[in-house]
């Protein structure tokens, strides 16, 4: 899966979780950039990403994520490791 495909999937997830089709993901985007990105929505993003991409994140991986770019890289590593 390409980086563009991963971002397309993540964009779809963010649009669904936040019910906002205007969100444009950037690698440096963090929870500070979206008012509604709280701990509940963070969990929803992670669970939706696991389902969408067919991967499973470890707690330490989730805790270490600082932005959308790192989430995309983590998904890419998981998919490459299959």
mmCIF file of the N, C-alpha and C atoms, coordinates in Angstrom:
data_MODEL
# 
_entry.id   MODEL 
# 
loop_
_atom_site.group_PDB 
_atom_site.id 
_atom_site.type_symbol 
_atom_site.label_atom_id 
_atom_site.label_alt_id 
_atom_site.label_comp_id 
_atom_site.label_asym_id 
_atom_site.label_entity_id 
_atom_site.label_seq_id 
_atom_site.pdbx_PDB_ins_code 
_atom_site.Cartn_x 
_atom_site.Cartn_y 
_atom_site.Cartn_z 
_atom_site.occupancy 
_atom_site.B_iso_or_equiv 
_atom_site.pdbx_formal_charge 
_atom_site.auth_seq_id 
_atom_site.auth_comp_id 
_atom_site.auth_asym_id 
_atom_site.auth_atom_id 
_atom_site.pdbx_PDB_model_num 
ATOM 1   N N  . UNK A 1 1  ? 0.849   -1.174 0.000  1.00 0.00 ? 1  UNK A N  1 
ATOM 2   C CA . UNK A 1 1  ? 0.000   0.000  0.000  1.00 0.00 ? 1  UNK A CA 1 
ATOM 3   C C  . UNK A 1 1  ? 0.895   1.237  0.000  1.00 0.00 ? 1  UNK A C  1 
ATOM 4   N N  . UNK A 1 2  ? 0.561   2.201  -0.821 1.00 0.00 ? 2  UNK A N  1 
ATOM 5   C CA . UNK A 1 2  ? 1.369   3.413  -0.931 1.00 0.00 ? 2  UNK A CA 1 
ATOM 6   C C  . UNK A 1 2  ? 1.042   4.392  0.192  1.00 0.00 ? 2  UNK A C  1 
ATOM 7   N N  . UNK A 1 3  ? 1.934   5.345  0.370  1.00 0.00 ? 3  UNK A N  1 
ATOM 8   C CA . UNK A 1 3  ? 1.705   6.392  1.361  1.00 0.00 ? 3  UNK A CA 1 
ATOM 9   C C  . UNK A 1 3  ? 0.422   7.160  1.038  1.00 0.00 ? 3  UNK A C  1 
ATOM 10  N N  . UNK A 1 4  ? 0.183   7.420  -0.229 1.00 0.00 ? 4  UNK A N  1 
ATOM 11  C CA . UNK A 1 4  ? -1.035  8.136  -0.644 1.00 0.00 ? 4  UNK A CA 1 
ATOM 12  C C  . UNK A 1 4  ? -2.279  7.341  -0.283 1.00 0.00 ? 4  UNK A C  1 
ATOM 13  N N  . UNK A 1 5  ? -2.226  6.024  -0.445 1.00 0.00 ? 5  UNK A N  1 
ATOM 14  C CA . UNK A 1 5  ? -3.368  5.182  -0.091 1.00 0.00 ? 5  UNK A CA 1 
ATOM 15  C C  . UNK A 1 5  ? -3.596  5.164  1.418  1.00 0.00 ? 5  UNK A C  1 
ATOM 16  N N  . UNK A 1 6  ? -2.513  5.180  2.175  1.00 0.00 ? 6  UNK A N  1 
ATOM 17  C CA . UNK A 1 6  ? -2.639  5.224  3.634  1.00 0.00 ? 6  UNK A CA 1 
ATOM 18  C C  . UNK A 1 6  ? -3.275  6.544  4.059  1.00 0.00 ? 6  UNK A C  1 
ATOM 19  N N  . UNK A 1 7  ? -2.805  7.647  3.505  1.00 0.00 ? 7  UNK A N  1 
ATOM 20  C CA . UNK A 1 7  ? -3.395  8.951  3.840  1.00 0.00 ? 7  UNK A CA 1 
ATOM 21  C C  . UNK A 1 7  ? -4.851  9.039  3.392  1.00 0.00 ? 7  UNK A C  1 
ATOM 22  N N  . UNK A 1 8  ? -5.178  8.434  2.261  1.00 0.00 ? 8  UNK A N  1 
ATOM 23  C CA . UNK A 1 8  ? -6.578  8.420  1.814  1.00 0.00 ? 8  UNK A CA 1 
ATOM 24  C C  . UNK A 1 8  ? -7.442  7.671  2.816  1.00 0.00 ? 8  UNK A C  1 
ATOM 25  N N  . UNK A 1 9  ? -6.957  6.539  3.297  1.00 0.00 ? 9  UNK A N  1 
ATOM 26  C CA . UNK A 1 9  ? -7.690  5.774  4.303  1.00 0.00 ? 9  UNK A CA 1 
ATOM 27  C C  . UNK A 1 9  ? -7.817  6.536  5.603  1.00 0.00 ? 9  UNK A C  1 
ATOM 28  N N  . UNK A 1 10 ? -6.732  7.166  6.044  1.00 0.00 ? 10 UNK A N  1 
ATOM 29  C CA . UNK A 1 10 ? -6.782  7.945  7.278  1.00 0.00 ? 10 UNK A CA 1 
ATOM 30  C C  . UNK A 1 10 ? -7.713  9.147  7.140  1.00 0.00 ? 10 UNK A C  1 
ATOM 31  N N  . UNK A 1 11 ? -7.703  9.765  5.972  1.00 0.00 ? 11 UNK A N  1 
ATOM 32  C CA . UNK A 1 11 ? -8.597  10.901 5.739  1.00 0.00 ? 11 UNK A CA 1 
ATOM 33  C C  . UNK A 1 11 ? -10.055 10.461 5.864  1.00 0.00 ? 11 UNK A C  1 
ATOM 34  N N  . UNK A 1 12 ? -10.367 9.329  5.284  1.00 0.00 ? 12 UNK A N  1 
ATOM 35  C CA . UNK A 1 12 ? -11.721 8.777  5.384  1.00 0.00 ? 12 UNK A CA 1 
ATOM 36  C C  . UNK A 1 12 ? -12.083 8.540  6.857  1.00 0.00 ? 12 UNK A C  1 
ATOM 37  N N  . UNK A 1 13 ? -11.156 7.997  7.609  1.00 0.00 ? 13 UNK A N  1 
ATOM 38  C CA . UNK A 1 13 ? -11.387 7.735  9.034  1.00 0.00 ? 13 UNK A CA 1 
ATOM 39  C C  . UNK A 1 13 ? -11.641 9.042  9.783  1.00 0.00 ? 13 UNK A C  1 
ATOM 40  N N  . UNK A 1 14 ? -10.790 10.046 9.557  1.00 0.00 ? 14 UNK A N  1 
ATOM 41  C CA . UNK A 1 14 ? -10.967 11.332 10.238 1.00 0.00 ? 14 UNK A CA 1 
ATOM 42  C C  . UNK A 1 14 ? -12.285 11.982 9.856  1.00 0.00 ? 14 UNK A C  1 
ATOM 43  N N  . UNK A 1 15 ? -12.664 11.896 8.590  1.00 0.00 ? 15 UNK A N  1 
ATOM 44  C CA . UNK A 1 15 ? -13.946 12.460 8.165  1.00 0.00 ? 15 UNK A CA 1 
ATOM 45  C C  . UNK A 1 15 ? -15.091 11.782 8.907  1.00 0.00 ? 15 UNK A C  1 
ATOM 46  N N  . UNK A 1 16 ? -15.022 10.455 9.052  1.00 0.00 ? 16 UNK A N  1 
ATOM 47  C CA . UNK A 1 16 ? -16.075 9.716  9.751  1.00 0.00 ? 16 UNK A CA 1 
ATOM 48  C C  . UNK A 1 16 ? -16.093 10.017 11.244 1.00 0.00 ? 16 UNK A C  1 
ATOM 49  N N  . UNK A 1 17 ? -14.938 9.976  11.881 1.00 0.00 ? 17 UNK A N  1 
ATOM 50  C CA . UNK A 1 17 ? -14.869 10.185 13.336 1.00 0.00 ? 17 UNK A CA 1 
ATOM 51  C C  . UNK A 1 17 ? -15.332 11.588 13.718 1.00 0.00 ? 17 UNK A C  1 
ATOM 52  N N  . UNK A 1 18 ? -14.914 12.581 12.967 1.00 0.00 ? 18 UNK A N  1 
ATOM 53  C CA . UNK A 1 18 ? -15.238 13.960 13.301 1.00 0.00 ? 18 UNK A CA 1 
ATOM 54  C C  . UNK A 1 18 ? -16.462 14.483 12.551 1.00 0.00 ? 18 UNK A C  1 
ATOM 55  N N  . UNK A 1 19 ? -17.043 13.646 11.680 1.00 0.00 ? 19 UNK A N  1 
ATOM 56  C CA . UNK A 1 19 ? -18.199 14.031 10.883 1.00 0.00 ? 19 UNK A CA 1 
ATOM 57  C C  . UNK A 1 19 ? -17.948 15.377 10.179 1.00 0.00 ? 19 UNK A C  1 
ATOM 58  N N  . UNK A 1 20 ? -16.765 15.453 9.540  1.00 0.00 ? 20 UNK A N  1 
ATOM 59  C CA . UNK A 1 20 ? -16.346 16.690 8.890  1.00 0.00 ? 20 UNK A CA 1 
ATOM 60  C C  . UNK A 1 20 ? -15.533 16.345 7.644  1.00 0.00 ? 20 UNK A C  1 
ATOM 61  N N  . UNK A 1 21 ? -16.155 16.500 6.495  1.00 0.00 ? 21 UNK A N  1 
ATOM 62  C CA . UNK A 1 21 ? -15.493 16.159 5.231  1.00 0.00 ? 21 UNK A CA 1 
ATOM 63  C C  . UNK A 1 21 ? -14.515 17.227 4.754  1.00 0.00 ? 21 UNK A C  1 
ATOM 64  N N  . UNK A 1 22 ? -14.359 18.302 5.516  1.00 0.00 ? 22 UNK A N  1 
ATOM 65  C CA . UNK A 1 22 ? -13.440 19.356 5.104  1.00 0.00 ? 22 UNK A CA 1 
ATOM 66  C C  . UNK A 1 22 ? -12.041 19.164 5.688  1.00 0.00 ? 22 UNK A C  1 
ATOM 67  N N  . UNK A 1 23 ? -11.860 18.191 6.561  1.00 0.00 ? 23 UNK A N  1 
ATOM 68  C CA . UNK A 1 23 ? -10.552 17.963 7.179  1.00 0.00 ? 23 UNK A CA 1 
ATOM 69  C C  . UNK A 1 23 ? -9.551  17.510 6.120  1.00 0.00 ? 23 UNK A C  1 
ATOM 70  N N  . UNK A 1 24 ? -8.428  18.187 6.071  1.00 0.00 ? 24 UNK A N  1 
ATOM 71  C CA . UNK A 1 24 ? -7.331  17.832 5.181  1.00 0.00 ? 24 UNK A CA 1 
ATOM 72  C C  . UNK A 1 24 ? -6.148  17.450 6.078  1.00 0.00 ? 24 UNK A C  1 
ATOM 73  N N  . UNK A 1 25 ? -5.766  16.179 6.036  1.00 0.00 ? 25 UNK A N  1 
ATOM 74  C CA . UNK A 1 25 ? -4.686  15.716 6.898  1.00 0.00 ? 25 UNK A CA 1 
ATOM 75  C C  . UNK A 1 25 ? -3.330  16.189 6.396  1.00 0.00 ? 25 UNK A C  1 
ATOM 76  N N  . UNK A 1 26 ? -2.491  16.559 7.354  1.00 0.00 ? 26 UNK A N  1 
ATOM 77  C CA . UNK A 1 26 ? -1.097  16.905 7.093  1.00 0.00 ? 26 UNK A CA 1 
ATOM 78  C C  . UNK A 1 26 ? -0.253  16.072 8.047  1.00 0.00 ? 26 UNK A C  1 
ATOM 79  N N  . UNK A 1 27 ? 0.945   15.690 7.649  1.00 0.00 ? 27 UNK A N  1 
ATOM 80  C CA . UNK A 1 27 ? 1.782   14.862 8.517  1.00 0.00 ? 27 UNK A CA 1 
ATOM 81  C C  . UNK A 1 27 ? 2.003   15.475 9.900  1.00 0.00 ? 27 UNK A C  1 
ATOM 82  N N  . UNK A 1 28 ? 2.114   16.787 9.969  1.00 0.00 ? 28 UNK A N  1 
ATOM 83  C CA . UNK A 1 28 ? 2.402   17.447 11.235 1.00 0.00 ? 28 UNK A CA 1 
ATOM 84  C C  . UNK A 1 28 ? 1.162   17.719 12.085 1.00 0.00 ? 28 UNK A C  1 
ATOM 85  N N  . UNK A 1 29 ? -0.030  17.355 11.591 1.00 0.00 ? 29 UNK A N  1 
ATOM 86  C CA . UNK A 1 29 ? -1.280  17.611 12.319 1.00 0.00 ? 29 UNK A CA 1 
ATOM 87  C C  . UNK A 1 29 ? -1.315  16.838 13.629 1.00 0.00 ? 29 UNK A C  1 
ATOM 88  N N  . UNK A 1 30 ? -1.745  17.537 14.690 1.00 0.00 ? 30 UNK A N  1 
ATOM 89  C CA . UNK A 1 30 ? -1.882  16.923 16.008 1.00 0.00 ? 30 UNK A CA 1 
ATOM 90  C C  . UNK A 1 30 ? -3.278  17.193 16.551 1.00 0.00 ? 30 UNK A C  1 
ATOM 91  N N  . UNK A 1 31 ? -3.545  16.660 17.728 1.00 0.00 ? 31 UNK A N  1 
ATOM 92  C CA . UNK A 1 31 ? -4.836  16.882 18.379 1.00 0.00 ? 31 UNK A CA 1 
ATOM 93  C C  . UNK A 1 31 ? -5.077  18.370 18.638 1.00 0.00 ? 31 UNK A C  1 
ATOM 94  N N  . UNK A 1 32 ? -4.025  19.140 18.772 1.00 0.00 ? 32 UNK A N  1 
ATOM 95  C CA . UNK A 1 32 ? -4.176  20.582 18.993 1.00 0.00 ? 32 UNK A CA 1 
ATOM 96  C C  . UNK A 1 32 ? -4.777  21.292 17.785 1.00 0.00 ? 32 UNK A C  1 
ATOM 97  N N  . UNK A 1 33 ? -4.719  20.653 16.619 1.00 0.00 ? 33 UNK A N  1 
ATOM 98  C CA . UNK A 1 33 ? -5.223  21.273 15.391 1.00 0.00 ? 33 UNK A CA 1 
ATOM 99  C C  . UNK A 1 33 ? -6.714  21.066 15.166 1.00 0.00 ? 33 UNK A C  1 
ATOM 100 N N  . UNK A 1 34 ? -7.326  20.153 15.904 1.00 0.00 ? 34 UNK A N  1 
ATOM 101 C CA . UNK A 1 34 ? -8.762  19.882 15.766 1.00 0.00 ? 34 UNK A CA 1 
ATOM 102 C C  . UNK A 1 34 ? -9.407  19.982 17.143 1.00 0.00 ? 34 UNK A C  1 
ATOM 103 N N  . UNK A 1 35 ? -10.319 20.928 17.287 1.00 0.00 ? 35 UNK A N  1 
ATOM 104 C CA . UNK A 1 35 ? -10.944 21.164 18.592 1.00 0.00 ? 35 UNK A CA 1 
ATOM 105 C C  . UNK A 1 35 ? -11.598 19.918 19.189 1.00 0.00 ? 35 UNK A C  1 
ATOM 106 N N  . UNK A 1 36 ? -12.180 19.096 18.361 1.00 0.00 ? 36 UNK A N  1 
ATOM 107 C CA . UNK A 1 36 ? -12.917 17.930 18.857 1.00 0.00 ? 36 UNK A CA 1 
ATOM 108 C C  . UNK A 1 36 ? -12.039 16.692 19.053 1.00 0.00 ? 36 UNK A C  1 
ATOM 109 N N  . UNK A 1 37 ? -10.744 16.792 18.800 1.00 0.00 ? 37 UNK A N  1 
ATOM 110 C CA . UNK A 1 37 ? -9.842  15.639 18.933 1.00 0.00 ? 37 UNK A CA 1 
ATOM 111 C C  . UNK A 1 37 ? -9.482  15.477 20.405 1.00 0.00 ? 37 UNK A C  1 
ATOM 112 N N  . UNK A 1 38 ? -10.314 14.731 21.100 1.00 0.00 ? 38 UNK A N  1 
ATOM 113 C CA . UNK A 1 38 ? -10.088 14.449 22.507 1.00 0.00 ? 38 UNK A CA 1 
ATOM 114 C C  . UNK A 1 38 ? -9.698  12.984 22.659 1.00 0.00 ? 38 UNK A C  1 
ATOM 115 N N  . UNK A 1 39 ? -9.585  12.517 23.889 1.00 0.00 ? 39 UNK A N  1 
ATOM 116 C CA . UNK A 1 39 ? -9.142  11.139 24.122 1.00 0.00 ? 39 UNK A CA 1 
ATOM 117 C C  . UNK A 1 39 ? -10.131 10.124 23.555 1.00 0.00 ? 39 UNK A C  1 
ATOM 118 N N  . UNK A 1 40 ? -11.415 10.420 23.624 1.00 0.00 ? 40 UNK A N  1 
ATOM 119 C CA . UNK A 1 40 ? -12.425 9.505  23.076 1.00 0.00 ? 40 UNK A CA 1 
ATOM 120 C C  . UNK A 1 40 ? -12.276 9.388  21.561 1.00 0.00 ? 40 UNK A C  1 
ATOM 121 N N  . UNK A 1 41 ? -12.148 10.517 20.896 1.00 0.00 ? 41 UNK A N  1 
ATOM 122 C CA . UNK A 1 41 ? -11.985 10.492 19.437 1.00 0.00 ? 41 UNK A CA 1 
ATOM 123 C C  . UNK A 1 41 ? -10.649 9.889  19.028 1.00 0.00 ? 41 UNK A C  1 
ATOM 124 N N  . UNK A 1 42 ? -9.641  10.058 19.871 1.00 0.00 ? 42 UNK A N  1 
ATOM 125 C CA . UNK A 1 42 ? -8.339  9.454  19.580 1.00 0.00 ? 42 UNK A CA 1 
ATOM 126 C C  . UNK A 1 42 ? -8.470  7.927  19.536 1.00 0.00 ? 42 UNK A C  1 
ATOM 127 N N  . UNK A 1 43 ? -9.159  7.385  20.512 1.00 0.00 ? 43 UNK A N  1 
ATOM 128 C CA . UNK A 1 43 ? -9.387  5.935  20.543 1.00 0.00 ? 43 UNK A CA 1 
ATOM 129 C C  . UNK A 1 43 ? -10.190 5.503  19.323 1.00 0.00 ? 43 UNK A C  1 
ATOM 130 N N  . UNK A 1 44 ? -11.182 6.284  18.965 1.00 0.00 ? 44 UNK A N  1 
ATOM 131 C CA . UNK A 1 44 ? -11.995 5.964  17.780 1.00 0.00 ? 44 UNK A CA 1 
ATOM 132 C C  . UNK A 1 44 ? -11.145 5.943  16.514 1.00 0.00 ? 44 UNK A C  1 
ATOM 133 N N  . UNK A 1 45 ? -10.206 6.878  16.401 1.00 0.00 ? 45 UNK A N  1 
ATOM 134 C CA . UNK A 1 45 ? -9.308  6.922  15.240 1.00 0.00 ? 45 UNK A CA 1 
ATOM 135 C C  . UNK A 1 45 ? -8.454  5.663  15.197 1.00 0.00 ? 45 UNK A C  1 
ATOM 136 N N  . UNK A 1 46 ? -7.880  5.301  16.328 1.00 0.00 ? 46 UNK A N  1 
ATOM 137 C CA . UNK A 1 46 ? -6.997  4.139  16.392 1.00 0.00 ? 46 UNK A CA 1 
ATOM 138 C C  . UNK A 1 46 ? -7.758  2.857  16.051 1.00 0.00 ? 46 UNK A C  1 
ATOM 139 N N  . UNK A 1 47 ? -8.925  2.668  16.652 1.00 0.00 ? 47 UNK A N  1 
ATOM 140 C CA . UNK A 1 47 ? -9.717  1.458  16.389 1.00 0.00 ? 47 UNK A CA 1 
ATOM 141 C C  . UNK A 1 47 ? -10.147 1.405  14.930 1.00 0.00 ? 47 UNK A C  1 
ATOM 142 N N  . UNK A 1 48 ? -10.579 2.540  14.390 1.00 0.00 ? 48 UNK A N  1 
ATOM 143 C CA . UNK A 1 48 ? -10.989 2.581  12.984 1.00 0.00 ? 48 UNK A CA 1 
ATOM 144 C C  . UNK A 1 48 ? -9.809  2.285  12.064 1.00 0.00 ? 48 UNK A C  1 
ATOM 145 N N  . UNK A 1 49 ? -8.619  2.778  12.410 1.00 0.00 ? 49 UNK A N  1 
ATOM 146 C CA . UNK A 1 49 ? -7.424  2.507  11.595 1.00 0.00 ? 49 UNK A CA 1 
ATOM 147 C C  . UNK A 1 49 ? -7.087  1.021  11.643 1.00 0.00 ? 49 UNK A C  1 
ATOM 148 N N  . UNK A 1 50 ? -7.199  0.408  12.819 1.00 0.00 ? 50 UNK A N  1 
ATOM 149 C CA . UNK A 1 50 ? -6.924  -1.029 12.929 1.00 0.00 ? 50 UNK A CA 1 
ATOM 150 C C  . UNK A 1 50 ? -7.871  -1.831 12.036 1.00 0.00 ? 50 UNK A C  1 
ATOM 151 N N  . UNK A 1 51 ? -9.134  -1.468 12.063 1.00 0.00 ? 51 UNK A N  1 
ATOM 152 C CA . UNK A 1 51 ? -10.128 -2.182 11.249 1.00 0.00 ? 51 UNK A CA 1 
ATOM 153 C C  . UNK A 1 51 ? -9.892  -1.919 9.765  1.00 0.00 ? 51 UNK A C  1 
ATOM 154 N N  . UNK A 1 52 ? -9.727  -0.660 9.411  1.00 0.00 ? 52 UNK A N  1 
ATOM 155 C CA . UNK A 1 52 ? -9.578  -0.278 8.000  1.00 0.00 ? 52 UNK A CA 1 
ATOM 156 C C  . UNK A 1 52 ? -8.354  -0.929 7.352  1.00 0.00 ? 52 UNK A C  1 
ATOM 157 N N  . UNK A 1 53 ? -7.235  -0.885 8.060  1.00 0.00 ? 53 UNK A N  1 
ATOM 158 C CA . UNK A 1 53 ? -5.992  -1.382 7.486  1.00 0.00 ? 53 UNK A CA 1 
ATOM 159 C C  . UNK A 1 53 ? -5.690  -2.832 7.862  1.00 0.00 ? 53 UNK A C  1 
ATOM 160 N N  . UNK A 1 54 ? -6.489  -3.417 8.757  1.00 0.00 ? 54 UNK A N  1 
ATOM 161 C CA . UNK A 1 54 ? -6.272  -4.805 9.157  1.00 0.00 ? 54 UNK A CA 1 
ATOM 162 C C  . UNK A 1 54 ? -5.003  -5.001 9.953  1.00 0.00 ? 54 UNK A C  1 
ATOM 163 N N  . UNK A 1 55 ? -4.703  -4.024 10.823 1.00 0.00 ? 55 UNK A N  1 
ATOM 164 C CA . UNK A 1 55 ? -3.500  -4.083 11.655 1.00 0.00 ? 55 UNK A CA 1 
ATOM 165 C C  . UNK A 1 55 ? -3.894  -3.996 13.123 1.00 0.00 ? 55 UNK A C  1 
ATOM 166 N N  . UNK A 1 56 ? -2.949  -4.257 13.993 1.00 0.00 ? 56 UNK A N  1 
ATOM 167 C CA . UNK A 1 56 ? -3.168  -4.150 15.435 1.00 0.00 ? 56 UNK A CA 1 
ATOM 168 C C  . UNK A 1 56 ? -2.027  -3.345 16.022 1.00 0.00 ? 56 UNK A C  1 
ATOM 169 N N  . UNK A 1 57 ? -2.341  -2.269 16.729 1.00 0.00 ? 57 UNK A N  1 
ATOM 170 C CA . UNK A 1 57 ? -1.338  -1.436 17.365 1.00 0.00 ? 57 UNK A CA 1 
ATOM 171 C C  . UNK A 1 57 ? -1.093  -1.892 18.794 1.00 0.00 ? 57 UNK A C  1 
ATOM 172 N N  . UNK A 1 58 ? 0.148   -1.813 19.221 1.00 0.00 ? 58 UNK A N  1 
ATOM 173 C CA . UNK A 1 58 ? 0.510   -2.058 20.604 1.00 0.00 ? 58 UNK A CA 1 
ATOM 174 C C  . UNK A 1 58 ? 0.331   -0.752 21.390 1.00 0.00 ? 58 UNK A C  1 
ATOM 175 N N  . UNK A 1 59 ? 0.058   -0.871 22.680 1.00 0.00 ? 59 UNK A N  1 
ATOM 176 C CA . UNK A 1 59 ? -0.145  0.305  23.517 1.00 0.00 ? 59 UNK A CA 1 
ATOM 177 C C  . UNK A 1 59 ? 1.041   1.261  23.430 1.00 0.00 ? 59 UNK A C  1 
ATOM 178 N N  . UNK A 1 60 ? 2.249   0.749  23.485 1.00 0.00 ? 60 UNK A N  1 
ATOM 179 C CA . UNK A 1 60 ? 3.442   1.601  23.425 1.00 0.00 ? 60 UNK A CA 1 
ATOM 180 C C  . UNK A 1 60 ? 3.513   2.371  22.105 1.00 0.00 ? 60 UNK A C  1 
ATOM 181 N N  . UNK A 1 61 ? 3.080   1.748  21.026 1.00 0.00 ? 61 UNK A N  1 
ATOM 182 C CA . UNK A 1 61 ? 3.081   2.431  19.727 1.00 0.00 ? 61 UNK A CA 1 
ATOM 183 C C  . UNK A 1 61 ? 2.099   3.603  19.742 1.00 0.00 ? 61 UNK A C  1 
ATOM 184 N N  . UNK A 1 62 ? 0.928   3.362  20.282 1.00 0.00 ? 62 UNK A N  1 
ATOM 185 C CA . UNK A 1 62 ? -0.110  4.393  20.333 1.00 0.00 ? 62 UNK A CA 1 
ATOM 186 C C  . UNK A 1 62 ? 0.348   5.560  21.201 1.00 0.00 ? 62 UNK A C  1 
ATOM 187 N N  . UNK A 1 63 ? 0.936   5.239  22.346 1.00 0.00 ? 63 UNK A N  1 
ATOM 188 C CA . UNK A 1 63 ? 1.391   6.287  23.268 1.00 0.00 ? 63 UNK A CA 1 
ATOM 189 C C  . UNK A 1 63 ? 2.514   7.117  22.675 1.00 0.00 ? 63 UNK A C  1 
ATOM 190 N N  . UNK A 1 64 ? 3.281   6.548  21.764 1.00 0.00 ? 64 UNK A N  1 
ATOM 191 C CA . UNK A 1 64 ? 4.404   7.256  21.173 1.00 0.00 ? 64 UNK A CA 1 
ATOM 192 C C  . UNK A 1 64 ? 4.054   8.123  19.983 1.00 0.00 ? 64 UNK A C  1 
ATOM 193 N N  . UNK A 1 65 ? 2.829   8.037  19.496 1.00 0.00 ? 65 UNK A N  1 
ATOM 194 C CA . UNK A 1 65 ? 2.440   8.812  18.312 1.00 0.00 ? 65 UNK A CA 1 
ATOM 195 C C  . UNK A 1 65 ? 2.290   10.286 18.671 1.00 0.00 ? 65 UNK A C  1 
ATOM 196 N N  . UNK A 1 66 ? 2.970   11.134 17.895 1.00 0.00 ? 66 UNK A N  1 
ATOM 197 C CA . UNK A 1 66 ? 2.910   12.572 18.158 1.00 0.00 ? 66 UNK A CA 1 
ATOM 198 C C  . UNK A 1 66 ? 2.095   13.340 17.126 1.00 0.00 ? 66 UNK A C  1 
ATOM 199 N N  . UNK A 1 67 ? 1.852   12.732 15.961 1.00 0.00 ? 67 UNK A N  1 
ATOM 200 C CA . UNK A 1 67 ? 1.109   13.440 14.919 1.00 0.00 ? 67 UNK A CA 1 
ATOM 201 C C  . UNK A 1 67 ? 0.589   12.444 13.882 1.00 0.00 ? 67 UNK A C  1 
ATOM 202 N N  . UNK A 1 68 ? -0.146  12.951 12.918 1.00 0.00 ? 68 UNK A N  1 
ATOM 203 C CA . UNK A 1 68 ? -0.743  12.115 11.875 1.00 0.00 ? 68 UNK A CA 1 
ATOM 204 C C  . UNK A 1 68 ? 0.333   11.428 11.046 1.00 0.00 ? 68 UNK A C  1 
ATOM 205 N N  . UNK A 1 69 ? 1.428   12.117 10.786 1.00 0.00 ? 69 UNK A N  1 
ATOM 206 C CA . UNK A 1 69 ? 2.512   11.525 10.004 1.00 0.00 ? 69 UNK A CA 1 
ATOM 207 C C  . UNK A 1 69 ? 3.077   10.280 10.668 1.00 0.00 ? 69 UNK A C  1 
ATOM 208 N N  . UNK A 1 70 ? 3.229   10.328 11.991 1.00 0.00 ? 70 UNK A N  1 
ATOM 209 C CA . UNK A 1 70 ? 3.734   9.159  12.706 1.00 0.00 ? 70 UNK A CA 1 
ATOM 210 C C  . UNK A 1 70 ? 2.724   8.023  12.705 1.00 0.00 ? 70 UNK A C  1 
ATOM 211 N N  . UNK A 1 71 ? 1.433   8.355  12.744 1.00 0.00 ? 71 UNK A N  1 
ATOM 212 C CA . UNK A 1 71 ? 0.399   7.327  12.631 1.00 0.00 ? 71 UNK A CA 1 
ATOM 213 C C  . UNK A 1 71 ? 0.490   6.664  11.262 1.00 0.00 ? 71 UNK A C  1 
ATOM 214 N N  . UNK A 1 72 ? 0.628   7.458  10.214 1.00 0.00 ? 72 UNK A N  1 
ATOM 215 C CA . UNK A 1 72 ? 0.736   6.913  8.856  1.00 0.00 ? 72 UNK A CA 1 
ATOM 216 C C  . UNK A 1 72 ? 1.971   6.022  8.728  1.00 0.00 ? 72 UNK A C  1 
ATOM 217 N N  . UNK A 1 73 ? 3.087   6.449  9.306  1.00 0.00 ? 73 UNK A N  1 
ATOM 218 C CA . UNK A 1 73 ? 4.311   5.645  9.253  1.00 0.00 ? 73 UNK A CA 1 
ATOM 219 C C  . UNK A 1 73 ? 4.143   4.334  10.011 1.00 0.00 ? 73 UNK A C  1 
ATOM 220 N N  . UNK A 1 74 ? 3.452   4.381  11.133 1.00 0.00 ? 74 UNK A N  1 
ATOM 221 C CA . UNK A 1 74 ? 3.209   3.170  11.910 1.00 0.00 ? 74 UNK A CA 1 
ATOM 222 C C  . UNK A 1 74 ? 2.340   2.187  11.117 1.00 0.00 ? 74 UNK A C  1 
ATOM 223 N N  . UNK A 1 75 ? 1.314   2.702  10.456 1.00 0.00 ? 75 UNK A N  1 
ATOM 224 C CA . UNK A 1 75 ? 0.471   1.851  9.608  1.00 0.00 ? 75 UNK A CA 1 
ATOM 225 C C  . UNK A 1 75 ? 1.324   1.238  8.506  1.00 0.00 ? 75 UNK A C  1 
ATOM 226 N N  . UNK A 1 76 ? 2.154   2.057  7.881  1.00 0.00 ? 76 UNK A N  1 
ATOM 227 C CA . UNK A 1 76 ? 3.010   1.563  6.786  1.00 0.00 ? 76 UNK A CA 1 
ATOM 228 C C  . UNK A 1 76 ? 3.941   0.448  7.273  1.00 0.00 ? 76 UNK A C  1 
ATOM 229 N N  . UNK A 1 77 ? 4.546   0.616  8.450  1.00 0.00 ? 77 UNK A N  1 
ATOM 230 C CA . UNK A 1 77 ? 5.428   -0.422 9.003  1.00 0.00 ? 77 UNK A CA 1 
ATOM 231 C C  . UNK A 1 77 ? 4.643   -1.698 9.277  1.00 0.00 ? 77 UNK A C  1 
ATOM 232 N N  . UNK A 1 78 ? 3.447   -1.565 9.821  1.00 0.00 ? 78 UNK A N  1 
ATOM 233 C CA . UNK A 1 78 ? 2.628   -2.737 10.127 1.00 0.00 ? 78 UNK A CA 1 
ATOM 234 C C  . UNK A 1 78 ? 2.277   -3.493 8.842  1.00 0.00 ? 78 UNK A C  1 
ATOM 235 N N  . UNK A 1 79 ? 1.906   -2.763 7.820  1.00 0.00 ? 79 UNK A N  1 
ATOM 236 C CA . UNK A 1 79 ? 1.543   -3.412 6.556  1.00 0.00 ? 79 UNK A CA 1 
ATOM 237 C C  . UNK A 1 79 ? 2.749   -4.063 5.898  1.00 0.00 ? 79 UNK A C  1 
ATOM 238 N N  . UNK A 1 80 ? 3.912   -3.441 6.016  1.00 0.00 ? 80 UNK A N  1 
ATOM 239 C CA . UNK A 1 80 ? 5.118   -3.998 5.415  1.00 0.00 ? 80 UNK A CA 1 
ATOM 240 C C  . UNK A 1 80 ? 5.589   -5.254 6.150  1.00 0.00 ? 80 UNK A C  1 
ATOM 241 N N  . UNK A 1 81 ? 5.237   -5.351 7.428  1.00 0.00 ? 81 UNK A N  1 
ATOM 242 C CA . UNK A 1 81 ? 5.672   -6.468 8.251  1.00 0.00 ? 81 UNK A CA 1 
ATOM 243 C C  . UNK A 1 81 ? 4.817   -7.715 8.138  1.00 0.00 ? 81 UNK A C  1 
ATOM 244 N N  . UNK A 1 82 ? 3.837   -7.681 7.308  1.00 0.00 ? 82 UNK A N  1 
ATOM 245 C CA . UNK A 1 82 ? 2.959   -8.855 7.141  1.00 0.00 ? 82 UNK A CA 1 
ATOM 246 C C  . UNK A 1 82 ? 3.651   -9.964 6.421  1.00 0.00 ? 82 UNK A C  1 
# 
